[in-house]
Structure formats: C-alpha cells, structure tokens
Amino acid sequence: MMICLGGDIVPTKTNEHFFITGDSKALLGKELLDILANSDANIFNLETPLCDKLAPIVKCGPNLHAPTACVKGLKAMHITAMGCANNHTLDQGTKGMFQTKRLLEAQDIDVFGIGRNLSEAAEPYLIAKNGRRVGIYACAEHEFTIATETKAGANSYDALYSFDHVAELKAKCDYVIVMFHGGKEFYRYPSPDIQRICRRFVEKGADLVVTQHTHCIGCREDYRKGVIIYGQGNFLFEQSAFCNREFYANGLLLRIKIDDGCKVEELPVVLDEKGRLALAESLIKEQIMHEYRKRSLEIQRNGFVTKCYQRFARKTIEGYLRIPLGYLNTNIILRIANRLLKRRLYYWLTNRRHRLSFLNIVECESHRELLIQGLKGVTKII
C-alpha cells in the first residue's frame, strides 16, 4: 500500500484560478501529479473553509476562506481524504465548516478530524487494502476552532484522551498515523513539550507522527519503532503577507510505503511565485534535504531541544508581554520609542513581580483554566 501525506493547502489569489478551473497540471506539474495518481491514498490538511458567503467568527489572527469552486482543483489533484483538525476550520463558522465537508464528500473526498461534537471529531480515518489496515488520527492544539461535547468543530489534542485514542486505534489497525496540528509557526525544531507529546504518541502505538501548522520544514526523529516529522511545511499555501518566502514555499510530501513495515520517504516540493508547486530539482532538493538532515542530527544531541527553544523564547517573549499591557500596543509614541530602544520598552514596563505573576497564571493549570473561562466570558465567545 502506498500513501501520500501532504501539508497545508489553502487556495490563494495567486493560484485560485487554477483550483477553480481544475487545472491540476498547472498546480502541481506532471511529475508530482503522477506520484499522486499512482498512490493508493492521498491525504492532506485543508487549512481553510470553502465558502462564498462569509460569516467570520470572532478570533485573533486571519479568518481564511476560499471560493467553493476551488473544490474542483482539489478533486483533480487525486486527493482522497482531508484531515481538517486545524486552527482555521471554523474561521467561517459552523456553516462554513459543514459546507466544506459536504463539498468535499460530494467529490468523493473523505473528511475527518471535525464533527458535530468532540466525539464525532475524534473519529479516525481508516484505510484497508491487501489485508492491512491503516488508521489515521487527526488532532489540533486549542485555538478558536475546537469542538466540545455540545459544539461542532475540530478534534483537540487532549493529554487525557488523545493518547488513549491512539492506543485504541492501534488495537484495531496494523499501522497508525497521527496528524498533529501544533507547534510554533516558523520554528524549525520541536519544543520540549511537542517532542514529549509526539514521542508519547509513538509509545502508545503510532508508527508515524507528523506535526503540521508550523508552515516550514523542520526535522525528523526516528524514535523507538516510529518516525516523527517535526514540521512538514506547507503543500500549497502562499503566505507572502505573513512570512519570509523561504519558510512557506518549501514543504515535504511524505510517501509512506506499507508492507511488512511503515517506511517513510520525504519528497521536497517547491512553490513558485505564481502559486504552482513542483518536486524540487536536484540542487534545490539537495539543499533542502541537507538542512533537514542537519537539524535532524542536531535534535539528537543531549539538551539541544531545550536550549534551542530557550533561545527562541527569549527572542519572542516581548511579543507576549505586550498582550496584557493592552492599550500600550496601539500607542504610536510608545511603539516608536520601543523601536528606538531596540524593542526593550515592553520588557521594562513590567517588573519582575509582574512577570512572575504572569508566569504563574499561564503555568498553573487551575489559574490557566480560570483565566481562559474568564476571558471567554468578557469577550462573549463562550
């Protein structure tokens, strides 16, 4: 059995017309299209609702959408299933989510990772061929699109349940793949917590764990009897407004061969400036894989993951400190002063006691739970 697993897909203004016309050759090129055509299953993460009438939910960050006609291009790419457990699946409300599901299923593209409630969203996707069964489990970190017992949305990663879900799936299947939508955008290494989570999935029976959402190629860890890909990168998602092209334009298509084992091959893909994707050519391919292998070796070093993440956190903490300062973020004089002072002003505006209190609120489970419920109440999103 051959399965291709790809990263995030979002039709954008650059390539939207190719999706609408179903021009898969323009979107992917012949060589890449042939790989998908000859695969038994092709599974991707759809990072946007498909809808023509917008009804954006209240959230921070962009509310994505793509025209319903784009489903024609998805079908032409030989996609067999979409994992939709991500932080954008409810961007246009539950109507947008269910409309997307109906559109995909009408094109014989299966949908998993979302549902009318948390129980339905947690249902895995099953593939059976030649006497072998493969189960695929999709879950996402908590943002604005997570299902609950009574609310529709995406399946959440939950330490109390997700590992048990994988263990139960392994008892029914020969092989298990986990699509975990989490991690920090544009960071190429796992955080210590992400590494622990992914390793635990393997310990519970996953043969392959793939983290998506970071929009960049990360690294690989062969852990026990499983494979972990920390950061698959995008498949088709042009993000020039949000980040450096180096991040979003390169991704990995995973070709998974299932026979007497689960063998994972990484195929680098590159997005051009017209929103068209192709297999990376020899020189670019070698450069991508060289850096990928280098990072994969780095995370094997004792203490590297923790120290690297600590450095990254020191660079990004000021952005988090700005949030509780509220109106100061919009004060133009303070913003100019902050730049002139090399972005240390917000750090100076909080003393050690304030930072310790903030740390305790977000680190302590009870404080964090109360903070979350309180913020939902005052922003009227409960």
Secondary structure, 3 states (H helix, E strand, C coil): CEEEEEEEEECCCCCHHHHHHCCHHHHHCHHHHHHHHCCCEEEEEECCCECCCCCCCCCCCCCCCECHHHHHHHHHCCCCEEECCCCCCCCCHHHHHHHHHHHHHHCCCEEECEECCHHHHCCCEEEEECCEEEEEEEEECCCCCECCCCCCEECECCCCCHHHHHHHHHHHCCEEEEEEECCCCCCCCCCHHHHHHHHHHHHCCCCEEEEECCCCEEEEEEECCEEEEEEEECCEECCCCCCCHHHHCEEEEEEEEECCCEEEEEEEEEECCCCCEEECCHHHHHHHHHHHHHHHHHCCCCCHHHHHHHHHHHHHHHHHHHHHHHHHHHCHHHHHHHHHCCCCHHHHCCCHHHHHHHHHHHHCHHHHHHHHHHHHHHCCCC
